[in-house]
Amino acid sequence: MITFTATDAKNRFGELLEAVHREPIEIDKKGRPVAVMLSYDTYQEMKEALGEAKKPSDLSWLSQWRETATLAPAASADDETAYHEHLDQKYGR
């Protein structure tokens, strides 16, 4: 990847526009990368690729699950005691 300083990018913008058709350009400011410039075609390709990768999942089941979870009774101490007694009987202690 070709690197331009922010000052060079400003002063040599025409050259930058030509270079970006060959490969993306990194733009540094104070020695640190701050931006990447790429051709419109590359941008469109990336946008399409990301669009495919970031399709939202089908979460239609989530609202039904939340409703069911909210309606379910909470476990009590008696439930826990009964569960432990069941385990003790089944597996011994």
PDB file of N, CA, C and O in Angstrom:
ATOM      1  N   MET A   1       0.858  -1.169   0.000  1.00  0.00           N
ATOM      2  CA  MET A   1       0.000   0.000   0.000  1.00  0.00           C
ATOM      3  C   MET A   1       0.904   1.232   0.000  1.00  0.00           C
ATOM      4  O   MET A   1       1.859   1.319   0.773  1.00  0.00           O
ATOM      5  N   ILE A   2       0.593   2.156  -0.859  1.00  0.00           N
ATOM      6  CA  ILE A   2       1.326   3.416  -0.939  1.00  0.00           C
ATOM      7  C   ILE A   2       0.885   4.296   0.227  1.00  0.00           C
ATOM      8  O   ILE A   2      -0.285   4.290   0.610  1.00  0.00           O
ATOM      9  N   THR A   3       1.821   5.045   0.783  1.00  0.00           N
ATOM     10  CA  THR A   3       1.510   5.943   1.890  1.00  0.00           C
ATOM     11  C   THR A   3       1.825   7.383   1.497  1.00  0.00           C
ATOM     12  O   THR A   3       2.883   7.676   0.940  1.00  0.00           O
ATOM     13  N   PHE A   4       0.895   8.262   1.796  1.00  0.00           N
ATOM     14  CA  PHE A   4       1.076   9.704   1.615  1.00  0.00           C
ATOM     15  C   PHE A   4       0.937  10.349   2.989  1.00  0.00           C
ATOM     16  O   PHE A   4       0.146   9.891   3.814  1.00  0.00           O
ATOM     17  N   THR A   5       1.690  11.393   3.233  1.00  0.00           N
ATOM     18  CA  THR A   5       1.413  12.202   4.421  1.00  0.00           C
ATOM     19  C   THR A   5       0.183  13.048   4.098  1.00  0.00           C
ATOM     20  O   THR A   5      -0.157  13.236   2.930  1.00  0.00           O
ATOM     21  N   ALA A   6      -0.467  13.546   5.117  1.00  0.00           N
ATOM     22  CA  ALA A   6      -1.642  14.393   4.889  1.00  0.00           C
ATOM     23  C   ALA A   6      -1.265  15.616   4.058  1.00  0.00           C
ATOM     24  O   ALA A   6      -2.027  16.031   3.185  1.00  0.00           O
ATOM     25  N   THR A   7      -0.114  16.185   4.318  1.00  0.00           N
ATOM     26  CA  THR A   7       0.337  17.358   3.558  1.00  0.00           C
ATOM     27  C   THR A   7       0.567  16.998   2.102  1.00  0.00           C
ATOM     28  O   THR A   7       0.131  17.724   1.208  1.00  0.00           O
ATOM     29  N   ASP A   8       1.255  15.870   1.847  1.00  0.00           N
ATOM     30  CA  ASP A   8       1.480  15.428   0.466  1.00  0.00           C
ATOM     31  C   ASP A   8       0.160  15.127  -0.237  1.00  0.00           C
ATOM     32  O   ASP A   8      -0.009  15.448  -1.414  1.00  0.00           O
ATOM     33  N   ALA A   9      -0.766  14.516   0.478  1.00  0.00           N
ATOM     34  CA  ALA A   9      -2.062  14.205  -0.118  1.00  0.00           C
ATOM     35  C   ALA A   9      -2.767  15.481  -0.568  1.00  0.00           C
ATOM     36  O   ALA A   9      -3.383  15.521  -1.633  1.00  0.00           O
ATOM     37  N   LYS A  10      -2.668  16.516   0.254  1.00  0.00           N
ATOM     38  CA  LYS A  10      -3.281  17.795  -0.089  1.00  0.00           C
ATOM     39  C   LYS A  10      -2.564  18.441  -1.276  1.00  0.00           C
ATOM     40  O   LYS A  10      -3.208  18.913  -2.212  1.00  0.00           O
ATOM     41  N   ASN A  11      -1.252  18.459  -1.234  1.00  0.00           N
ATOM     42  CA  ASN A  11      -0.468  19.140  -2.272  1.00  0.00           C
ATOM     43  C   ASN A  11      -0.411  18.364  -3.588  1.00  0.00           C
ATOM     44  O   ASN A  11      -0.239  18.963  -4.650  1.00  0.00           O
ATOM     45  N   ARG A  12      -0.551  17.053  -3.531  1.00  0.00           N
ATOM     46  CA  ARG A  12      -0.428  16.216  -4.745  1.00  0.00           C
ATOM     47  C   ARG A  12      -1.716  15.433  -4.997  1.00  0.00           C
ATOM     48  O   ARG A  12      -1.684  14.263  -5.375  1.00  0.00           O
ATOM     49  N   PHE A  13      -2.843  16.100  -4.779  1.00  0.00           N
ATOM     50  CA  PHE A  13      -4.141  15.432  -4.852  1.00  0.00           C
ATOM     51  C   PHE A  13      -4.387  14.780  -6.209  1.00  0.00           C
ATOM     52  O   PHE A  13      -4.922  13.672  -6.262  1.00  0.00           O
ATOM     53  N   GLY A  14      -4.019  15.422  -7.286  1.00  0.00           N
ATOM     54  CA  GLY A  14      -4.195  14.847  -8.618  1.00  0.00           C
ATOM     55  C   GLY A  14      -3.445  13.533  -8.762  1.00  0.00           C
ATOM     56  O   GLY A  14      -3.979  12.562  -9.298  1.00  0.00           O
ATOM     57  N   GLU A  15      -2.219  13.503  -8.286  1.00  0.00           N
ATOM     58  CA  GLU A  15      -1.416  12.270  -8.324  1.00  0.00           C
ATOM     59  C   GLU A  15      -2.046  11.184  -7.445  1.00  0.00           C
ATOM     60  O   GLU A  15      -2.047  10.004  -7.795  1.00  0.00           O
ATOM     61  N   LEU A  16      -2.568  11.604  -6.321  1.00  0.00           N
ATOM     62  CA  LEU A  16      -3.246  10.679  -5.405  1.00  0.00           C
ATOM     63  C   LEU A  16      -4.453  10.038  -6.094  1.00  0.00           C
ATOM     64  O   LEU A  16      -4.665   8.830  -5.987  1.00  0.00           O
ATOM     65  N   LEU A  17      -5.242  10.851  -6.801  1.00  0.00           N
ATOM     66  CA  LEU A  17      -6.410  10.320  -7.513  1.00  0.00           C
ATOM     67  C   LEU A  17      -6.016   9.304  -8.577  1.00  0.00           C
ATOM     68  O   LEU A  17      -6.744   8.336  -8.800  1.00  0.00           O
ATOM     69  N   GLU A  18      -4.901   9.499  -9.226  1.00  0.00           N
ATOM     70  CA  GLU A  18      -4.421   8.530 -10.216  1.00  0.00           C
ATOM     71  C   GLU A  18      -3.923   7.255  -9.540  1.00  0.00           C
ATOM     72  O   GLU A  18      -4.214   6.150  -9.997  1.00  0.00           O
ATOM     73  N   ALA A  19      -3.172   7.413  -8.450  1.00  0.00           N
ATOM     74  CA  ALA A  19      -2.586   6.271  -7.755  1.00  0.00           C
ATOM     75  C   ALA A  19      -3.642   5.374  -7.123  1.00  0.00           C
ATOM     76  O   ALA A  19      -3.453   4.160  -7.036  1.00  0.00           O
ATOM     77  N   VAL A  20      -4.743   5.955  -6.685  1.00  0.00           N
ATOM     78  CA  VAL A  20      -5.770   5.185  -5.984  1.00  0.00           C
ATOM     79  C   VAL A  20      -6.446   4.159  -6.907  1.00  0.00           C
ATOM     80  O   VAL A  20      -7.078   3.218  -6.426  1.00  0.00           O
ATOM     81  N   HIS A  21      -6.317   4.337  -8.210  1.00  0.00           N
ATOM     82  CA  HIS A  21      -6.892   3.360  -9.146  1.00  0.00           C
ATOM     83  C   HIS A  21      -6.037   2.101  -9.242  1.00  0.00           C
ATOM     84  O   HIS A  21      -6.502   1.067  -9.722  1.00  0.00           O
ATOM     85  N   ARG A  22      -4.792   2.187  -8.788  1.00  0.00           N
ATOM     86  CA  ARG A  22      -3.905   1.024  -8.792  1.00  0.00           C
ATOM     87  C   ARG A  22      -4.002   0.241  -7.492  1.00  0.00           C
ATOM     88  O   ARG A  22      -3.974  -0.989  -7.498  1.00  0.00           O
ATOM     89  N   GLU A  23      -4.118   0.957  -6.375  1.00  0.00           N
ATOM     90  CA  GLU A  23      -4.196   0.317  -5.063  1.00  0.00           C
ATOM     91  C   GLU A  23      -4.656   1.339  -4.030  1.00  0.00           C
ATOM     92  O   GLU A  23      -4.533   2.541  -4.264  1.00  0.00           O
ATOM     93  N   PRO A  24      -5.181   0.889  -2.898  1.00  0.00           N
ATOM     94  CA  PRO A  24      -5.576   1.827  -1.846  1.00  0.00           C
ATOM     95  C   PRO A  24      -4.375   2.632  -1.349  1.00  0.00           C
ATOM     96  O   PRO A  24      -3.239   2.162  -1.401  1.00  0.00           O
ATOM     97  N   ILE A  25      -4.635   3.835  -0.873  1.00  0.00           N
ATOM     98  CA  ILE A  25      -3.600   4.746  -0.391  1.00  0.00           C
ATOM     99  C   ILE A  25      -3.818   5.005   1.093  1.00  0.00           C
ATOM    100  O   ILE A  25      -4.917   5.372   1.509  1.00  0.00           O
ATOM    101  N   GLU A  26      -2.776   4.816   1.885  1.00  0.00           N
ATOM    102  CA  GLU A  26      -2.832   5.148   3.302  1.00  0.00           C
ATOM    103  C   GLU A  26      -2.408   6.601   3.461  1.00  0.00           C
ATOM    104  O   GLU A  26      -1.441   7.041   2.840  1.00  0.00           O
ATOM    105  N   ILE A  27      -3.124   7.338   4.285  1.00  0.00           N
ATOM    106  CA  ILE A  27      -2.781   8.730   4.545  1.00  0.00           C
ATOM    107  C   ILE A  27      -2.416   8.847   6.022  1.00  0.00           C
ATOM    108  O   ILE A  27      -3.205   8.524   6.910  1.00  0.00           O
ATOM    109  N   ASP A  28      -1.189   9.322   6.253  1.00  0.00           N
ATOM    110  CA  ASP A  28      -0.673   9.462   7.620  1.00  0.00           C
ATOM    111  C   ASP A  28      -0.631  10.925   8.034  1.00  0.00           C
ATOM    112  O   ASP A  28      -0.418  11.818   7.213  1.00  0.00           O
ATOM    113  N   LYS A  29      -0.837  11.146   9.311  1.00  0.00           N
ATOM    114  CA  LYS A  29      -0.708  12.492   9.881  1.00  0.00           C
ATOM    115  C   LYS A  29       0.105  12.353  11.162  1.00  0.00           C
ATOM    116  O   LYS A  29      -0.238  11.571  12.049  1.00  0.00           O
ATOM    117  N   LYS A  30       1.154  13.100  11.243  1.00  0.00           N
ATOM    118  CA  LYS A  30       2.060  13.042  12.395  1.00  0.00           C
ATOM    119  C   LYS A  30       2.566  11.619  12.629  1.00  0.00           C
ATOM    120  O   LYS A  30       2.702  11.167  13.766  1.00  0.00           O
ATOM    121  N   GLY A  31       2.843  10.921  11.508  1.00  0.00           N
ATOM    122  CA  GLY A  31       3.421   9.589  11.600  1.00  0.00           C
ATOM    123  C   GLY A  31       2.464   8.455  11.906  1.00  0.00           C
ATOM    124  O   GLY A  31       2.887   7.311  12.066  1.00  0.00           O
ATOM    125  N   ARG A  32       1.167   8.762  11.991  1.00  0.00           N
ATOM    126  CA  ARG A  32       0.176   7.716  12.288  1.00  0.00           C
ATOM    127  C   ARG A  32      -0.855   7.638  11.177  1.00  0.00           C
ATOM    128  O   ARG A  32      -1.255   8.669  10.636  1.00  0.00           O
ATOM    129  N   PRO A  33      -1.297   6.423  10.822  1.00  0.00           N
ATOM    130  CA  PRO A  33      -2.324   6.311   9.789  1.00  0.00           C
ATOM    131  C   PRO A  33      -3.651   6.889  10.285  1.00  0.00           C
ATOM    132  O   PRO A  33      -4.107   6.590  11.389  1.00  0.00           O
ATOM    133  N   VAL A  34      -4.255   7.724   9.438  1.00  0.00           N
ATOM    134  CA  VAL A  34      -5.526   8.349   9.816  1.00  0.00           C
ATOM    135  C   VAL A  34      -6.641   8.063   8.826  1.00  0.00           C
ATOM    136  O   VAL A  34      -7.816   8.235   9.147  1.00  0.00           O
ATOM    137  N   ALA A  35      -6.279   7.622   7.612  1.00  0.00           N
ATOM    138  CA  ALA A  35      -7.305   7.375   6.600  1.00  0.00           C
ATOM    139  C   ALA A  35      -6.757   6.458   5.514  1.00  0.00           C
ATOM    140  O   ALA A  35      -5.547   6.291   5.358  1.00  0.00           O
ATOM    141  N   VAL A  36      -7.669   5.883   4.787  1.00  0.00           N
ATOM    142  CA  VAL A  36      -7.324   5.108   3.598  1.00  0.00           C
ATOM    143  C   VAL A  36      -8.216   5.602   2.478  1.00  0.00           C
ATOM    144  O   VAL A  36      -9.428   5.736   2.644  1.00  0.00           O
ATOM    145  N   MET A  37      -7.612   5.868   1.347  1.00  0.00           N
ATOM    146  CA  MET A  37      -8.364   6.308   0.177  1.00  0.00           C
ATOM    147  C   MET A  37      -8.342   5.169  -0.829  1.00  0.00           C
ATOM    148  O   MET A  37      -7.292   4.584  -1.095  1.00  0.00           O
ATOM    149  N   LEU A  38      -9.496   4.861  -1.383  1.00  0.00           N
ATOM    150  CA  LEU A  38      -9.565   3.795  -2.377  1.00  0.00           C
ATOM    151  C   LEU A  38     -10.465   4.200  -3.522  1.00  0.00           C
ATOM    152  O   LEU A  38     -11.257   5.136  -3.416  1.00  0.00           O
ATOM    153  N   SER A  39     -10.327   3.476  -4.619  1.00  0.00           N
ATOM    154  CA  SER A  39     -11.121   3.816  -5.799  1.00  0.00           C
ATOM    155  C   SER A  39     -12.601   3.536  -5.529  1.00  0.00           C
ATOM    156  O   SER A  39     -12.960   2.763  -4.642  1.00  0.00           O
ATOM    157  N   TYR A  40     -13.427   4.180  -6.310  1.00  0.00           N
ATOM    158  CA  TYR A  40     -14.867   3.982  -6.159  1.00  0.00           C
ATOM    159  C   TYR A  40     -15.238   2.527  -6.433  1.00  0.00           C
ATOM    160  O   TYR A  40     -16.080   1.958  -5.738  1.00  0.00           O
ATOM    161  N   ASP A  41     -14.613   1.924  -7.444  1.00  0.00           N
ATOM    162  CA  ASP A  41     -14.893   0.515  -7.757  1.00  0.00           C
ATOM    163  C   ASP A  41     -14.542  -0.396  -6.584  1.00  0.00           C
ATOM    164  O   ASP A  41     -15.309  -1.295  -6.238  1.00  0.00           O
ATOM    165  N   THR A  42     -13.386  -0.161  -5.977  1.00  0.00           N
ATOM    166  CA  THR A  42     -12.986  -0.963  -4.818  1.00  0.00           C
ATOM    167  C   THR A  42     -13.952  -0.747  -3.665  1.00  0.00           C
ATOM    168  O   THR A  42     -14.317  -1.691  -2.965  1.00  0.00           O
ATOM    169  N   TYR A  43     -14.358   0.487  -3.473  1.00  0.00           N
ATOM    170  CA  TYR A  43     -15.331   0.808  -2.422  1.00  0.00           C
ATOM    171  C   TYR A  43     -16.632   0.044  -2.643  1.00  0.00           C
ATOM    172  O   TYR A  43     -17.175  -0.546  -1.708  1.00  0.00           O
ATOM    173  N   GLN A  44     -17.137   0.056  -3.886  1.00  0.00           N
ATOM    174  CA  GLN A  44     -18.382  -0.653  -4.192  1.00  0.00           C
ATOM    175  C   GLN A  44     -18.231  -2.154  -3.939  1.00  0.00           C
ATOM    176  O   GLN A  44     -19.137  -2.782  -3.393  1.00  0.00           O
ATOM    177  N   GLU A  45     -17.090  -2.732  -4.334  1.00  0.00           N
ATOM    178  CA  GLU A  45     -16.849  -4.154  -4.105  1.00  0.00           C
ATOM    179  C   GLU A  45     -16.846  -4.473  -2.612  1.00  0.00           C
ATOM    180  O   GLU A  45     -17.430  -5.465  -2.176  1.00  0.00           O
ATOM    181  N   MET A  46     -16.186  -3.627  -1.843  1.00  0.00           N
ATOM    182  CA  MET A  46     -16.135  -3.847  -0.395  1.00  0.00           C
ATOM    183  C   MET A  46     -17.515  -3.698   0.227  1.00  0.00           C
ATOM    184  O   MET A  46     -17.898  -4.474   1.103  1.00  0.00           O
ATOM    185  N   LYS A  47     -18.244  -2.715  -0.223  1.00  0.00           N
ATOM    186  CA  LYS A  47     -19.586  -2.477   0.302  1.00  0.00           C
ATOM    187  C   LYS A  47     -20.492  -3.677   0.033  1.00  0.00           C
ATOM    188  O   LYS A  47     -21.238  -4.109   0.911  1.00  0.00           O
ATOM    189  N   GLU A  48     -20.423  -4.209  -1.184  1.00  0.00           N
ATOM    190  CA  GLU A  48     -21.224  -5.383  -1.523  1.00  0.00           C
ATOM    191  C   GLU A  48     -20.800  -6.589  -0.699  1.00  0.00           C
ATOM    192  O   GLU A  48     -21.647  -7.326  -0.196  1.00  0.00           O
ATOM    193  N   ALA A  49     -19.497  -6.794  -0.560  1.00  0.00           N
ATOM    194  CA  ALA A  49     -19.002  -7.931   0.217  1.00  0.00           C
ATOM    195  C   ALA A  49     -19.429  -7.818   1.680  1.00  0.00           C
ATOM    196  O   ALA A  49     -19.838  -8.811   2.282  1.00  0.00           O
ATOM    197  N   LEU A  50     -19.337  -6.624   2.253  1.00  0.00           N
ATOM    198  CA  LEU A  50     -19.750  -6.434   3.635  1.00  0.00           C
ATOM    199  C   LEU A  50     -21.258  -6.551   3.788  1.00  0.00           C
ATOM    200  O   LEU A  50     -21.747  -7.050   4.801  1.00  0.00           O
ATOM    201  N   GLY A  51     -21.986  -6.098   2.794  1.00  0.00           N
ATOM    202  CA  GLY A  51     -23.435  -6.222   2.842  1.00  0.00           C
ATOM    203  C   GLY A  51     -23.863  -7.673   2.920  1.00  0.00           C
ATOM    204  O   GLY A  51     -24.802  -8.005   3.643  1.00  0.00           O
ATOM    205  N   GLU A  52     -23.189  -8.536   2.188  1.00  0.00           N
ATOM    206  CA  GLU A  52     -23.491  -9.960   2.232  1.00  0.00           C
ATOM    207  C   GLU A  52     -23.117 -10.547   3.587  1.00  0.00           C
ATOM    208  O   GLU A  52     -23.835 -11.391   4.122  1.00  0.00           O
ATOM    209  N   ALA A  53     -22.003 -10.104   4.138  1.00  0.00           N
ATOM    210  CA  ALA A  53     -21.529 -10.661   5.402  1.00  0.00           C
ATOM    211  C   ALA A  53     -22.340 -10.159   6.591  1.00  0.00           C
ATOM    212  O   ALA A  53     -22.408 -10.834   7.618  1.00  0.00           O
ATOM    213  N   LYS A  54     -22.954  -8.986   6.468  1.00  0.00           N
ATOM    214  CA  LYS A  54     -23.628  -8.387   7.605  1.00  0.00           C
ATOM    215  C   LYS A  54     -25.149  -8.449   7.511  1.00  0.00           C
ATOM    216  O   LYS A  54     -25.841  -7.651   8.143  1.00  0.00           O
ATOM    217  N   LYS A  55     -25.673  -9.386   6.731  1.00  0.00           N
ATOM    218  CA  LYS A  55     -27.124  -9.515   6.680  1.00  0.00           C
ATOM    219  C   LYS A  55     -27.631  -9.841   8.081  1.00  0.00           C
ATOM    220  O   LYS A  55     -27.059 -10.686   8.769  1.00  0.00           O
ATOM    221  N   PRO A  56     -28.696  -9.176   8.502  1.00  0.00           N
ATOM    222  CA  PRO A  56     -29.191  -9.440   9.850  1.00  0.00           C
ATOM    223  C   PRO A  56     -29.712 -10.872   9.974  1.00  0.00           C
ATOM    224  O   PRO A  56     -30.320 -11.411   9.049  1.00  0.00           O
ATOM    225  N   SER A  57     -29.466 -11.458  11.107  1.00  0.00           N
ATOM    226  CA  SER A  57     -29.961 -12.805  11.370  1.00  0.00           C
ATOM    227  C   SER A  57     -31.462 -12.746  11.606  1.00  0.00           C
ATOM    228  O   SER A  57     -32.005 -11.693  11.941  1.00  0.00           O
ATOM    229  N   ASP A  58     -32.123 -13.870  11.431  1.00  0.00           N
ATOM    230  CA  ASP A  58     -33.548 -13.947  11.693  1.00  0.00           C
ATOM    231  C   ASP A  58     -33.752 -14.079  13.200  1.00  0.00           C
ATOM    232  O   ASP A  58     -33.524 -15.143  13.775  1.00  0.00           O
ATOM    233  N   LEU A  59     -34.174 -13.007  13.822  1.00  0.00           N
ATOM    234  CA  LEU A  59     -34.384 -13.009  15.265  1.00  0.00           C
ATOM    235  C   LEU A  59     -35.867 -12.954  15.623  1.00  0.00           C
ATOM    236  O   LEU A  59     -36.232 -12.500  16.708  1.00  0.00           O
ATOM    237  N   SER A  60     -36.717 -13.416  14.713  1.00  0.00           N
ATOM    238  CA  SER A  60     -38.151 -13.354  14.960  1.00  0.00           C
ATOM    239  C   SER A  60     -38.555 -14.189  16.180  1.00  0.00           C
ATOM    240  O   SER A  60     -39.559 -13.885  16.824  1.00  0.00           O
ATOM    241  N   TRP A  61     -37.801 -15.220  16.501  1.00  0.00           N
ATOM    242  CA  TRP A  61     -38.084 -16.073  17.646  1.00  0.00           C
ATOM    243  C   TRP A  61     -37.824 -15.374  18.975  1.00  0.00           C
ATOM    244  O   TRP A  61     -38.345 -15.799  20.006  1.00  0.00           O
ATOM    245  N   LEU A  62     -37.023 -14.306  18.966  1.00  0.00           N
ATOM    246  CA  LEU A  62     -36.576 -13.692  20.205  1.00  0.00           C
ATOM    247  C   LEU A  62     -37.725 -13.080  21.009  1.00  0.00           C
ATOM    248  O   LEU A  62     -37.776 -13.242  22.228  1.00  0.00           O
ATOM    249  N   SER A  63     -38.629 -12.392  20.357  1.00  0.00           N
ATOM    250  CA  SER A  63     -39.724 -11.760  21.105  1.00  0.00           C
ATOM    251  C   SER A  63     -40.610 -12.820  21.764  1.00  0.00           C
ATOM    252  O   SER A  63     -41.068 -12.626  22.890  1.00  0.00           O
ATOM    253  N   GLN A  64     -40.853 -13.932  21.078  1.00  0.00           N
ATOM    254  CA  GLN A  64     -41.643 -15.027  21.660  1.00  0.00           C
ATOM    255  C   GLN A  64     -40.913 -15.626  22.862  1.00  0.00           C
ATOM    256  O   GLN A  64     -41.532 -15.916  23.885  1.00  0.00           O
ATOM    257  N   TRP A  65     -39.610 -15.811  22.739  1.00  0.00           N
ATOM    258  CA  TRP A  65     -38.829 -16.363  23.849  1.00  0.00           C
ATOM    259  C   TRP A  65     -38.870 -15.433  25.055  1.00  0.00           C
ATOM    260  O   TRP A  65     -39.021 -15.887  26.190  1.00  0.00           O
ATOM    261  N   ARG A  66     -38.735 -14.118  24.808  1.00  0.00           N
ATOM    262  CA  ARG A  66     -38.766 -13.164  25.916  1.00  0.00           C
ATOM    263  C   ARG A  66     -40.096 -13.211  26.643  1.00  0.00           C
ATOM    264  O   ARG A  66     -40.147 -13.162  27.872  1.00  0.00           O
ATOM    265  N   GLU A  67     -41.170 -13.306  25.878  1.00  0.00           N
ATOM    266  CA  GLU A  67     -42.501 -13.364  26.487  1.00  0.00           C
ATOM    267  C   GLU A  67     -42.633 -14.623  27.339  1.00  0.00           C
ATOM    268  O   GLU A  67     -43.126 -14.559  28.465  1.00  0.00           O
ATOM    269  N   THR A  68     -42.200 -15.754  26.816  1.00  0.00           N
ATOM    270  CA  THR A  68     -42.267 -17.017  27.543  1.00  0.00           C
ATOM    271  C   THR A  68     -41.398 -16.970  28.788  1.00  0.00           C
ATOM    272  O   THR A  68     -41.811 -17.427  29.854  1.00  0.00           O
ATOM    273  N   ALA A  69     -40.201 -16.422  28.661  1.00  0.00           N
ATOM    274  CA  ALA A  69     -39.287 -16.345  29.805  1.00  0.00           C
ATOM    275  C   ALA A  69     -39.861 -15.454  30.895  1.00  0.00           C
ATOM    276  O   ALA A  69     -39.685 -15.731  32.081  1.00  0.00           O
ATOM    277  N   THR A  70     -40.539 -14.400  30.506  1.00  0.00           N
ATOM    278  CA  THR A  70     -41.127 -13.484  31.480  1.00  0.00           C
ATOM    279  C   THR A  70     -42.289 -14.148  32.207  1.00  0.00           C
ATOM    280  O   THR A  70     -42.491 -13.914  33.399  1.00  0.00           O
ATOM    281  N   LEU A  71     -43.052 -14.972  31.501  1.00  0.00           N
ATOM    282  CA  LEU A  71     -44.219 -15.624  32.090  1.00  0.00           C
ATOM    283  C   LEU A  71     -43.860 -16.826  32.949  1.00  0.00           C
ATOM    284  O   LEU A  71     -44.654 -17.228  33.799  1.00  0.00           O
ATOM    285  N   ALA A  72     -42.692 -17.407  32.750  1.00  0.00           N
ATOM    286  CA  ALA A  72     -42.295 -18.600  33.496  1.00  0.00           C
ATOM    287  C   ALA A  72     -42.101 -18.245  34.969  1.00  0.00           C
ATOM    288  O   ALA A  72     -41.505 -17.220  35.300  1.00  0.00           O
ATOM    289  N   PRO A  73     -42.620 -19.121  35.859  1.00  0.00           N
ATOM    290  CA  PRO A  73     -42.451 -18.839  37.288  1.00  0.00           C
ATOM    291  C   PRO A  73     -40.987 -19.007  37.698  1.00  0.00           C
ATOM    292  O   PRO A  73     -40.267 -19.852  37.165  1.00  0.00           O
ATOM    293  N   ALA A  74     -40.581 -18.208  38.626  1.00  0.00           N
ATOM    294  CA  ALA A  74     -39.214 -18.302  39.131  1.00  0.00           C
ATOM    295  C   ALA A  74     -39.110 -19.504  40.059  1.00  0.00           C
ATOM    296  O   ALA A  74     -40.080 -19.868  40.724  1.00  0.00           O
ATOM    297  N   ALA A  75     -37.944 -20.112  40.101  1.00  0.00           N
ATOM    298  CA  ALA A  75     -37.725 -21.253  40.996  1.00  0.00           C
ATOM    299  C   ALA A  75     -37.688 -20.762  42.436  1.00  0.00           C
ATOM    300  O   ALA A  75     -37.176 -19.683  42.733  1.00  0.00           O
ATOM    301  N   SER A  76     -38.236 -21.568  43.308  1.00  0.00           N
ATOM    302  CA  SER A  76     -38.232 -21.209  44.727  1.00  0.00           C
ATOM    303  C   SER A  76     -37.211 -22.071  45.459  1.00  0.00           C
ATOM    304  O   SER A  76     -36.629 -22.993  44.887  1.00  0.00           O
ATOM    305  N   ALA A  77     -37.005 -21.757  46.726  1.00  0.00           N
ATOM    306  CA  ALA A  77     -36.088 -22.548  47.549  1.00  0.00           C
ATOM    307  C   ALA A  77     -36.600 -23.977  47.681  1.00  0.00           C
ATOM    308  O   ALA A  77     -35.812 -24.921  47.742  1.00  0.00           O
ATOM    309  N   ASP A  78     -37.938 -24.137  47.726  1.00  0.00           N
ATOM    310  CA  ASP A  78     -38.525 -25.487  47.809  1.00  0.00           C
ATOM    311  C   ASP A  78     -38.203 -26.283  46.554  1.00  0.00           C
ATOM    312  O   ASP A  78     -37.919 -27.479  46.629  1.00  0.00           O
ATOM    313  N   ASP A  79     -38.246 -25.627  45.402  1.00  0.00           N
ATOM    314  CA  ASP A  79     -37.911 -26.308  44.152  1.00  0.00           C
ATOM    315  C   ASP A  79     -36.468 -26.794  44.174  1.00  0.00           C
ATOM    316  O   ASP A  79     -36.168 -27.899  43.721  1.00  0.00           O
ATOM    317  N   GLU A  80     -35.590 -25.970  44.698  1.00  0.00           N
ATOM    318  CA  GLU A  80     -34.178 -26.341  44.742  1.00  0.00           C
ATOM    319  C   GLU A  80     -33.956 -27.490  45.718  1.00  0.00           C
ATOM    320  O   GLU A  80     -33.175 -28.401  45.440  1.00  0.00           O
ATOM    321  N   THR A  81     -34.631 -27.452  46.847  1.00  0.00           N
ATOM    322  CA  THR A  81     -34.504 -28.523  47.833  1.00  0.00           C
ATOM    323  C   THR A  81     -35.010 -29.835  47.243  1.00  0.00           C
ATOM    324  O   THR A  81     -34.374 -30.877  47.402  1.00  0.00           O
ATOM    325  N   ALA A  82     -36.149 -29.783  46.563  1.00  0.00           N
ATOM    326  CA  ALA A  82     -36.707 -30.987  45.940  1.00  0.00           C
ATOM    327  C   ALA A  82     -35.769 -31.526  44.871  1.00  0.00           C
ATOM    328  O   ALA A  82     -35.620 -32.740  44.730  1.00  0.00           O
ATOM    329  N   TYR A  83     -35.150 -30.655  44.135  1.00  0.00           N
ATOM    330  CA  TYR A  83     -34.214 -31.081  43.097  1.00  0.00           C
ATOM    331  C   TYR A  83     -33.018 -31.795  43.716  1.00  0.00           C
ATOM    332  O   TYR A  83     -32.604 -32.849  43.234  1.00  0.00           O
ATOM    333  N   HIS A  84     -32.465 -31.226  44.776  1.00  0.00           N
ATOM    334  CA  HIS A  84     -31.314 -31.851  45.434  1.00  0.00           C
ATOM    335  C   HIS A  84     -31.696 -33.193  46.061  1.00  0.00           C
ATOM    336  O   HIS A  84     -30.909 -34.139  46.026  1.00  0.00           O
ATOM    337  N   GLU A  85     -32.897 -33.278  46.632  1.00  0.00           N
ATOM    338  CA  GLU A  85     -33.367 -34.561  47.187  1.00  0.00           C
ATOM    339  C   GLU A  85     -33.486 -35.601  46.075  1.00  0.00           C
ATOM    340  O   GLU A  85     -33.114 -36.760  46.256  1.00  0.00           O
ATOM    341  N   HIS A  86     -33.999 -35.183  44.945  1.00  0.00           N
ATOM    342  CA  HIS A  86     -34.103 -36.097  43.783  1.00  0.00           C
ATOM    343  C   HIS A  86     -32.719 -36.595  43.390  1.00  0.00           C
ATOM    344  O   HIS A  86     -32.544 -37.791  43.161  1.00  0.00           O
ATOM    345  N   LEU A  87     -31.739 -35.717  43.307  1.00  0.00           N
ATOM    346  CA  LEU A  87     -30.383 -36.122  42.946  1.00  0.00           C
ATOM    347  C   LEU A  87     -29.795 -37.068  43.967  1.00  0.00           C
ATOM    348  O   LEU A  87     -29.128 -38.039  43.610  1.00  0.00           O
ATOM    349  N   ASP A  88     -30.040 -36.787  45.247  1.00  0.00           N
ATOM    350  CA  ASP A  88     -29.537 -37.651  46.321  1.00  0.00           C
ATOM    351  C   ASP A  88     -30.139 -39.052  46.209  1.00  0.00           C
ATOM    352  O   ASP A  88     -29.436 -40.050  46.368  1.00  0.00           O
ATOM    353  N   GLN A  89     -31.433 -39.120  45.937  1.00  0.00           N
ATOM    354  CA  GLN A  89     -32.091 -40.426  45.808  1.00  0.00           C
ATOM    355  C   GLN A  89     -31.582 -41.175  44.579  1.00  0.00           C
ATOM    356  O   GLN A  89     -31.343 -42.381  44.636  1.00  0.00           O
ATOM    357  N   LYS A  90     -31.422 -40.473  43.496  1.00  0.00           N
ATOM    358  CA  LYS A  90     -31.020 -41.118  42.255  1.00  0.00           C
ATOM    359  C   LYS A  90     -29.552 -41.543  42.272  1.00  0.00           C
ATOM    360  O   LYS A  90     -29.218 -42.645  41.834  1.00  0.00           O
ATOM    361  N   TYR A  91     -28.687 -40.684  42.771  1.00  0.00           N
ATOM    362  CA  TYR A  91     -27.240 -40.944  42.685  1.00  0.00           C
ATOM    363  C   TYR A  91     -26.611 -41.244  44.035  1.00  0.00           C
ATOM    364  O   TYR A  91     -25.431 -41.588  44.103  1.00  0.00           O
ATOM    365  N   GLY A  92     -27.376 -41.118  45.107  1.00  0.00           N
ATOM    366  CA  GLY A  92     -26.844 -41.365  46.439  1.00  0.00           C
ATOM    367  C   GLY A  92     -25.899 -40.273  46.878  1.00  0.00           C
ATOM    368  O   GLY A  92     -25.360 -39.516  46.071  1.00  0.00           O
ATOM    369  N   ARG A  93     -25.723 -40.218  48.140  1.00  0.00           N
ATOM    370  CA  ARG A  93     -24.840 -39.182  48.662  1.00  0.00           C
ATOM    371  C   ARG A  93     -23.883 -39.748  49.626  1.00  0.00           C
ATOM    372  O   ARG A  93     -23.055 -39.021  50.174  1.00  0.00           O
TER     373      ARG A  93
END
